[in-house]
Amino acid sequence: MVQAIVNLGEREDRVLTIVKGKYGLNNKSEAVNFVISKFEEDNLEPQLRPEFIKKLQKIKKQKGMHFKSVKELREHIENA
């Protein structure tokens, strides 16, 4: 476990207190961890979300197209 000293403004401290109370957390350290995990869910690595994995599985089931050359692929893309 990593320990850190964090300087918070009055507003940030109030927000952590609200998060702590709203989600029944034991201390502000848990509140900070909760906020970080929420940020991670919302902003980091969205490609690992379950709905994205379902989308990939749907795409994987689709029949692919074969091209003999890059030129043939380009023609297909340009004519689409």
C-alpha positions in Angstrom: 0.0 0.0 0.0 1.2 3.5 -0.9 0.7 6.3 1.5 0.6 9.9 0.5 0.1 13.3 2.1 -2.4 15.2 0.1 -3.2 18.9 0.5 -6.9 19.6 -0.2 -8.7 22.8 -0.4 -11.8 23.4 1.7 -14.1 22.6 -1.2 -12.4 19.3 -2.1 -12.5 18.3 1.6 -16.2 18.9 1.7 -16.7 16.9 -1.5 -14.8 14.0 0.0 -16.9 14.2 3.2 -20.1 14.1 1.1 -18.8 11.1 -0.9 -17.9 9.4 2.3 -21.3 9.9 3.8 -23.3 9.2 0.7 -21.6 5.8 0.0 -21.2 4.8 3.7 -17.4 4.8 3.6 -15.4 4.6 6.8 -12.9 7.3 6.1 -11.6 9.8 3.6 -9.0 7.4 2.3 -11.8 5.1 1.1 -13.6 8.1 -0.4 -10.4 9.1 -2.4 -10.1 5.5 -3.6 -13.8 5.5 -4.5 -13.5 8.7 -6.5 -10.4 7.4 -8.3 -12.1 4.1 -9.2 -15.1 6.0 -10.6 -12.8 8.2 -12.7 -11.1 5.1 -14.0 -14.5 3.5 -14.9 -15.6 6.6 -16.7 -12.4 7.8 -18.4 -9.8 5.2 -18.6 -9.7 2.1 -20.9 -13.3 2.2 -22.1 -12.5 -0.6 -24.5 -12.5 -3.0 -21.6 -16.1 -2.1 -20.6 -18.6 -5.0 -20.9 -20.7 -3.2 -23.6 -17.5 -2.7 -25.7 -16.6 -6.4 -25.4 -20.2 -7.4 -26.5 -19.8 -5.1 -29.5 -16.4 -6.7 -30.4 -18.0 -10.2 -30.1 -20.8 -9.1 -32.5 -18.2 -7.8 -35.0 -16.2 -11.0 -34.7 -19.2 -13.1 -35.7 -19.6 -11.1 -39.0 -18.4 -12.6 -42.2 -15.2 -10.9 -43.4 -14.2 -9.9 -46.9 -11.1 -11.1 -48.7 -9.0 -8.9 -51.0 -6.2 -10.0 -53.3 -4.4 -6.7 -53.0 -4.4 -3.3 -51.3 -5.5 -1.8 -54.6 -8.6 -3.9 -54.6 -9.3 -2.9 -51.0 -8.9 0.8 -51.8 -11.3 0.4 -54.7 -13.9 -1.2 -52.5 -13.5 1.5 -49.9 -13.7 4.3 -52.4 -16.8 2.8 -54.1 -18.7 2.2 -50.8 
